[in-house]
Amino acid sequence: MRLHQLLLLLFQFIAVVSLAQVPNRYDVVIDEIMADPTPQVGLPNAEFIELKNVSGRSLNLSGWKLSTSSSVSGAFPNYILPSDSFLVLTSTANVSLFLSLGRAIAIPSFPSLPNEGTVLKLTSKEGITIHAVNYTNSWYQNPVKEEGGWTLEMVDTKNPCIGISNWKASIDPGGGTPGRKNSADGVNNDITPPQLIRTFSMDSVSIIALFDEPLDSIAASILSYYSLDNSINIASVIPQAPLFTEVIIKLTTPLQKRTVYTLAVNQVRDCKGNIIGSYNKAKAGWAEEALTADIVINEILFDPRPNAFDYVEFYNKSNKILDANKLYIANRNTSGTISSIRKWSETPYYIFPDDYIVVTEDVLTLNKEYLVQNPSAVLELSSLPSFPDDKGIVVVTNSQGTVVDEVSYSSKWQFALISDAEGVALERIDPAGLSQDANNWHSAASTAGYGTPTYKNSQFKLAENSIATIEVSPKVFSPDNDGYDDVASINYQVGEPGYVGNVSIFNSIGRPVRYFVKNALLGLKGSWNWNGLDDNSQKLPIGTYIIYTEIFNLQGKKQQFKNTVVLARKL
């Protein structure tokens, strides 16, 4: 046999062996999705997904399947996908529309792709999960393009684990790039370690740990990487396909109700090898049904600013672990019947004792309008019940329909000296006080941005104490931007809500140099920072200054304070 014949046989043998190899996870990735083809921009009016072979070798896709959360396709036909090439998958009825654009095959029973999102899973004939994505319409990151006609494109196919940060709407004028390199193609290195987000329990001996990105399934299955306090031993850990963002942790001894545990995870890594860092702990426990007054309505924004949205905050004042998946927000109709019932969360989400949780229609807008100290404590609902600007009723029920808390609010509950209450939240003063007592509610302080979603209210009741204090720190400050004592902090604390404050600054001969604060609605504590400038933003000379503070409320209580501070500068 001649040399060229031997070489030919050798190449054929290598090709056969290569194609016979069992594929690995991420050998092929889903890199483009057309879930909503209408209105058409330029592509065929048909749903499709695109695959890219990133394995470095040709692969036979025979017997592979594509599935969504609700359906599974038929087996793929015999098809050799060359290395570093693209392939469009679509239905039998639509495949002819894509043949002119590049490689395309018809998939029996091609699953429908929901516009709002689903888990898309690609599996080999051996049952191996090759790639899975849990896309949502928020992945477009473009409110116009998410309305239809544009594809979702993966940015960096070398980082297939990343979710929304590695996907965006196509920027190709035709609406997408089936059969060729994505218009969004680029380098998007994953250097961020995975984070343990939260946990919930299926029963007293099973904990589900949720992570913010897919894990390396081998590392995530190592028992010694997990630990639970209170002498609870772990029997096994099982990463969950297809996304591997969840791990089932089986315990040797049962969890006790009304006990908060801490789960710690070490050494697990994501599919790029980034090892989990400081965000490796989460509370755990066993949830109970919420009963009357276990969780209370704590803050209501019913009159938002233009283009903003209502929100309602709740506070778990019980010693129970509650589940947002079994709680509902509602209102009452004109006949007094509970209506417009909305579940807080479609998946388990635990609310531990002393936790705050907020429901709203738009998380991004909430973050723009207010300081949100704990973004993970905000649940976005597709819609809230109607809460009118003048008066309305907020109702919370459990899964049995029992009313847990209820507030019939009125705009008249807002602080009387606020000329425009738009964007001002009503805060509960005392969580243990009566929900329907108007005196237990007050407008959020202006010093807190008129709202405190996800953290303690600015009007939260302190221990009985009618004494107000004003302190200035430091006593000597030098506003020279050297990072040391550049501002003088004027710190206040009052014993009850409803105070208004004015602050003026005078020089050593009693001449006013700065009208610093004018009719500010105070919280129970807060501060202002003075940078040493006058009303015209001009530097003031060195010397001693008097800070005069006046506070008053509508009940006629009034106090004045004089504090001194020295303004120094380098000579």
N, C-alpha and C positions, 0 to 999 in steps of 0.2 A: 504494500500500500504506500502510495506516495505521501510526501510530507504535507502537501496542501490538503489532502484528504484526511489525514490524521488531525490536522489543525481544525478542519471543519467539524469533524466528529467531536473533538474536544470542546469547541465552542458550543455545539449543540447540547453536549452533556452538561456543561456549565449552566446553559440557559434552562435546561429541564430541572436541574437541581435547584437553581435559584427560584424558579416558579413553584417548585414543590415545597419550599420552605414555609413553615407556619409564620404568618405575619405577626408583627409585634404591635403593641399599642403605639399610636401616633405614626405608624408607617405611612398612613394616608390620613389626611385631615379634611374636614369640611371647611372650606375657605370662602364660600359665597352662598348666600341664601336669598332667594326671591320668594317671600311669603305673601306679598300683596302686590300683584302686577298691575292693578288698576288704581288710578288712571294711567294709561300707558304713557311712557316717556319716549321710548325708542325700541325697547325690547319686545319680544313676543308676549302676548297676553296669556301667560302661562306660568305656573309655579315651577321652580326648579331649585336644585342645589348643585353646587360645583365641588368636586373633589380635586385634591392635588396629591400626587404621589411624591412624598419627601423621603422615601426609604433608601434611595440610592440604587435600587434595582427594580426590574419589571415585576409586576404582581398580577396574578390571575384573580379576578374578582368573582369568579364563579361561586355561587352559593351565598354570597354576602347578602346582608339585608339592611334596610334603613327603617328606623322606627321613630315614632313620636310618642308622646305620653299616652296616646289613645289608640294608636294603630301601628301595624307592622306590615311592611311591604312583602311581596313575594321574593323568591330568590333571584339574585342577579344572574343574567346569562353569562356564558363563558366569554370573558373579555380580558385581554392582556393590556394592562395600563403601564406604559413605559415610565421609567424614572423621570422625575421632574416635569411631569406633564399634567394637564388638566382634563377633567371629564365632567360633562353635564349629565345629571340624572333628572329625568322627568317622566311623565306618564306616557303610555303607549299612544294616546291620542295626540300628544303634543310634540313628540320627539322630532318629527319632520321639520318643525319650526326652528330647530336649533342646529341641524346638521350643517348648515352653511357657515355656522359660527365657530365650529371646531368639533372636537370629539364629543359625542352625545349618544347615550343609550336609553332605551325605554325600560322602565322598571315595572314589573307586574304589581298591580295594586299600589301604585305610588301614593304614599300617605299625604293627606291634606296638611298644609302648613298653616297653622293658626296665625293670624296677623299679630295678635297680642303676645305670642311667644309660646314655646314648648321646649321640652327636652328632645333634642334630635340625637339619635344614637346610630352609629355605624358599627355593625358587627360582622366578623368573618364567619365562614361556614363552620369553623371550629367553636363558634360561640364567644370568641374573644372580642371585647369592646375595643375597637380600633380608635374611635374618637367619639366624643359626646360633647355637645354644647347645649346650654340652657339659655337660649336667646329670649329677649323681650323687645318690645318696640322701643324701649328707652335706649337700646344699643345704637339706634340711628344717630342719637345725639343731635338730632335736627328735627324740629317739630313739623317742618314742611314735608320733608322726605318720608317721615314715618306715616304719612297719609296715603302712601302707595306709589307704585311705579318705579321705585329705586331698590336696589339690592343692598343687603348688608355684606360688607367685605371684611375679611380678616386682614389686619395690617402686617403682622409678622408670622409667617407659617412655621418659623422655628420656635415659636412660643405658643403652642396650641392650648396650653392650660389656662391662659389668662382670659377673663371674661370681657366685660364691657370695655376695659381699657385697651383691648387689642382688636376692637371692632368699631366700624363706623359706616355711615351711609356712603355708597359709591359717589365719587365725584366725576365719573365719566359722563360726558354729555348724553350718552345713550341710556343712562340709568343703571348700567352695570357692565360687567366684563366677562360674560360666560365664554369659556374656552380660551382665555388668555390671562395674562398677569393682571392682578387687581390694580385698580387706579389708586387704592389706598395703600399699596404695597410699600413697606419700609422696614427699618430696624426698630424694634420695640423690645429691648432687652428686659427680661424679668429679673430684677435684682432684689425684689421685695419678698421677705419671708412670709410664710403663711401665718394667719392669725386664728386663734380659737375665739369664735364669736360668742357662742352661748350653748346652753344645753337644754334638753327636756327629757322626760322619762316616759317610757312606754308602760312600765309597771315598776314595782318596788325593787326589782333586781336588774333593771336595764336602763342605761343612760345613753342618749344620743348626743354626741358631741358634733357641733357644726363648725366648719372652718370656712374662711372667706375665699378659698380657691382649692382646686383639686390637689390632693396629696399624692406622693409616691406611695402606691398601694402596699409595697413590700415594707417600707419603713413604718407606715401607719399601722401595720399589723403586729408590731413588736410590743409585747405586753409590758415590758419594763419601762417603756417610754411614758406610761400613764400612771398617775397616782391620785388617790382620793383621801381626804383627811377623815378624822373621827374613826380611825381604825377600821375602815371599810376596805376589804381586799378585792382585787379585780381578778376575775376568772379568765376572761378572754376579751380580745378587741377584734372587731371585724369591720374593715373599711367597706363602704357600700358602693357598688357599681351602679350606674355607669360613670357618674361624675366624680366619685371619690372625695366629695366634700363633707361626707358624714361618716362617722365611725360609731358602731354599736359597741357599747362597753357593758359586758355582763359582770355582775357582782356576785361574790360568794355569800354575802349577808345583805338582807333587805334594808332599803332606806327607811328612815323613820319620818313620819309626817311632822311638819312644823319644825324641821331641822334643816338649816342651810349648810350645805357641804361646799367644798372647793375642789374642783378638778384641776389638776396641773398636768401639762403635756410638755415633754421635752424631746429633743432630737428628731422629731418627725420633720419631713421636708416636703416641699412641693415637687412637681415633676421636673423642674429645672435644677433641683438640688439645693435650693435655699432652705436653710434650717430655721425652724420656728424660733422667734426671739422673745422679747419681753411680754408680748401679748399671748401668753400661754396659759392663762388661768381664767376660769369662769365658775360662777356659782352653779350649784346643782341641787336637786331636791325632788320631792314628790308633791305634785300640785293637788289642791282640793277645790271644791266648788265654792265660789264666792257667795256669801250670804249677806243679808241686809247690813249695810254700813261697813263691810269688810274693806271695800275700796270706795273712795268718795270722789265726787266731782270737785276738783281743786282750783281750776282756772278756766275761764271761758272767754274766748274772743269771738263775739257774735257780730261785730261791726268792723270788718277789716278795711284797710285802705284800698283804694282802687287797684285792681289786678292782683290782689292778695286773697287769702282764703281764711275761713273760720278755722279755729282749732279748739279742742277741749283737752285739758290735762286732768289726769286722775292720780290719786295718791293711795297706795296700799298701806292703810293704817293698822292692819291686822298683823297677827303673827303667822299667817298662813302664806303659802306659796300659791299664787293664783295664775291662771292660764288665760291669756288674751284670746285664745282660740275658743273659749267658752264664755266670752263676755260680749255684750251687744250695746250699741248706742242707738238711741231712738228719740222721738219727740212724741207729743200728743196732738191729735187732730182737734177740730173744733168741738167734737162731741166728747172729748176727754179720753178717747181710746188711744192706746199706745200704737204708734205708726212709724213708718219709714225706718224699720229696724235694719241695722247694719252690723255685721260681725266685725270685731276688731281685727282679727287675723285669721287667714285660711289655714295657717299652720300653727303648731304649738309655739307659744312665746311666753316665757315665764316672767311673772312680775313678783319679785321678792319683797319681803317686808321693808317698808320705808322707801320703796322704789316709786319714781314718778314715770308716767307713760303718757304720751300725747298722740291723739289721732287728728289727722288733717287730710286734705285732698291733694296737697302739693308740698312735698318735703323741701324742694329747692327754694320755693318762695318763702317758706317759713324761715329757712336759714338766712335769707336775704333781709327779712323784716326784723328778726329778733336774734339775740344771742341764744344759741341752742348749745348748752353745755354738754349734752349727752346725745349726739345724733342717733345712736343705736336705740334710743328709747322713743323714737318717733315712728308711728305706723301710718303708712299712706293708704287711705281708702279711696276707691274710685269715686265715691261721693259720700257726703255727710247728710244727715237729715237737715231739714231747713231750720235755721235758728235766726229768726228775724231781728232786725236792728233795734226795734222798740221794746219788744218783750217776747219771750218764748219759754219753752220747757225742754230741758235736757234730762233724758232718762237713761239709766244704766240697768240692764237686766242680766241675769245669768242664763245658762243654757236651758233651764226649766221655765224661763219666763218670769221668774221672781224679780221684783224691783229691788235692786241693790242700793241705788241712790237716785235722787231726783231733785232738780232745782228748777223752780219757776222764776226766772230772772226778769229784771226790768232795767231799761236804760236809766231809770231814775236812781238806780243803785250806784251809778257812777258818781265820783266826787263832784260836788256842786260847782266848784270853781274851775273845772275843766270846760273850756269854751267849745271844744270839738273833741268828742270821745271816739272819733274814727281811729281805729288801730290801737285802742286802749283796752287791754284785757281786764276782766274782773277777776280778782284773786280772793280766794277763801282765806280768812284770817286765822281761824283755828280749826284744824282738821277734826277735832273732837266736838266742835260746836255744831249747832243745828244747821242743816243744809238750807232750810227755807227762811232763816233769819237774815233779813237785809243788813242788820248790824254786824253780821259775820262775813260780809263781803266788802271789798274796797277796790278802787281803781289801782292798777299796778303803778308803781312809782315811775316818774319821768327819769329818775336817775338809773333805773333798771331798763330803760328803753320801752317802758309801758307794757312789758310782758316778760315772763320768766319761764318759758316752756322747757320742761325736762329737769328743773331744779327748784329749790325752795323758794317760795313766793317772797317778793320784796315786802309784802305786808304780813308775813307769817308772824303769829302772835309770840311775843317774848314772855318771859316770866313777868308777873305783875310788877311794874316799875314805871312810874310816871316821870322819873328824872331823865332829862335830856342832857347829853354831853356833846361838846365840840372840842376836838383836839387837833392841833397842827403839828405835823411831823415832816421833816426834822425842824428843829428850832432855828437852825441856820442852813440855808440852801444856796447853791451857786449855779445858776442857770447858764452854764457855759458848754453844755453838750459833751462833757467828758465822761458821761455815764455814772457820775457820782453825785448824788444829791442835786440833781438838775431841776427837780420840781418840789414844791411844798404841797403836801397832801392835807386837805382839810377834811377830817373824818368826823362824821356825825352819827349819833345814835339817839333814837327817841323811844319812849315807852309804849306808844300806841300809834296806829295808823291815822292818816288824815292831816298831817302837818304839811305846811307850805313853808319854804325857806327862801330868804334873800341874803346874799352875801355881798358886802362892799369892802374895798380895800383902801386904806388911807395911809398917807405918808406920816412922818414923825411930827409934822406941824398941823396935822388934822385935815389936810386937803385931800379930797377923794381922787384917786388915781385909776380906779378900776371898779366898775359896777359888774361884779363877777357872776353872780347868780340872781336871776329874777323870777320870782314866783314859781319855783320848782316844787312839784309834788314829791315829797320825800317818801322813801321806804322807811323801814324801821332802822336801817343802818345803811351807810353808804359813804361816798367820798367824792371830792372834786380835787383836781390837780391844777395848781397855779404855776405858770412857767416864768414868772417875773416880768411879763409884758403889761403895758397899760391898755386902755380901751382902743388905742390906735395901733396896737401891735408893735409899739416902740419899747426898747429896753429902758427899764427904770434904773436910776442910780443906786449904788449900794446904800445901805442904811436899814433902819428899823421900820417895819410897816405894821399897821394895826388891821387885823381882819375882824370886821364887825359882822356878826351873823344874827339874823332875827328869824324866829320860827313862830308860827301861829296856826290855829285850826279854827273850824267853824263854831266850836263850842266856847270860843272866847279865850282859850288858853294861849298865852304868849310868853316867850322868853327871848332874852337878848344875851349875846356872848361877845366878849372881846378877847382876842388872842393876838399875841405878837410873834413876829417872825423876822429874822434878820436875813436880808438879801446881800450876799457877798459875791465878789468877783476877784479873779486873779489880777494882781497889780503888775 
